[in-house]
């Protein structure tokens, strides 16, 4: 059904737009949409998944290596041999993602051999981890033992940032205890060719600081937050077994000039996480996490989340946009700009992610827009329902609504024992009025009678209806016969006052007219149905017309009606 679209009033629309913007800001800052934000991000980021760089090689400490080299942990002599093998193949750099925070008490010579191998390579970066000393206790940095730290080309934190659902979406390019002084392990590897202490032009969302209080030296502080676009699948890099490299089963050309990430992938030996958009049954090792982080940095594909302030501003603007656009004549129907804005919000988020490497969550704006659309649909349905149950000319209830209300009120009257009165009336000589003064005058009379009836039936359950033509009805729950007769009399009085045209009346002023009224009051114990009640009031109306019109009769028996306004007003 196509409903008319009146010109919108700009002030209510503007105030509603401000309210929508405020709601969008509140939703954004409250964080209530975080789970849905993550779900949407996981689906959209799959389209931005980069290819695995062929210059990245993962050396896995896998089940095969454990089977050949024995139980973990291995002697540091073994690691020294691996570092030497990789040095001889002229790899570009080695991220040795194995924690070496304690000396080998029973093999100090092995520690010395590994330290010398790391020093000879000059291209090895070692991890730093943060761990609480005890549950809910202060955090400490687990660093390589001093001889390893002194031999390494660089150190980098190997934190694998996990969200509450166990998915690794983010990384922090710098972090540390008290201050973000450590680069991420992959970043430290990539920075081997850069001047010492150079951060370069790091991507990522910066840490917000107030400057009022310095960071606690016991807090793990993060900076340069990025979202990692993982390859699909996350382990799409070239993988080789630790033991195969150690035993020279891998061609040197596979390793020469490449970045190497060494780490544990054997089941049960290291932390696991899930990449965005991957099934819950799949997992990713910390080594693959670092390889993806390195791949992101090499390809300059880091995704920076927009700041919380800009997220709120964009959500507010998009939430208010349909109401502002609806002021334009071409977009007057509110559903059009709403649909366009919802589609545009999703497209904007996708374009920012794909080409701008920025993450803007569309969820808060979509939530507010969907709420607005729901309210609009609800109001449209209510308006449609009212129009379906209303008379178009007078705005009163129509016959369908009246029949439903009569049946309902009659049921209530039977249960409560209260009286129910019904007034049925016609405009006297209405056809003659139409013929002599025109249909415009007849319509004006119908509207005038509707206004008079509404003024006399003001209680919440009272109902005034136009049944068709010039026939009207007034349903009065919990109203006695005497009270109904009094209301009928006041209607006659109102019509008499209406008939006295004021000086200067225009052509649009309703002409003088009168009406005849039939009344019936349902009392407790009567078995009459809705049709019977109406027929009795209609019969009383017929008697009023027979008696000369412009009067009220009340039905008192099966074939009797008495006049309740015996004199003309």
Helices and strands as residue ranges (DSSP letters): H 10-30, H 34-44, G 45-48, E 56-61, H 63-69, H 76-88, E 93-96, H 108-121, E 124-132, E 139-142, H 146-151, E 154-157, E 170-177, E 182-183, H 185-190, G 191-193, E 220-227, E 238-241, H 242-246, H 252-255, E 259-264, E 272-273, E 284-285, H 286-298, E 304-305, H 308-325, G 329-331, H 334-355, E 358-359, H 363-388, H 399-416, E 420-427, H 430-437, H 439-456, E 463-468, E 471-477, H 481-498, E 515-522, H 530-546, E 552-555, E 561-563
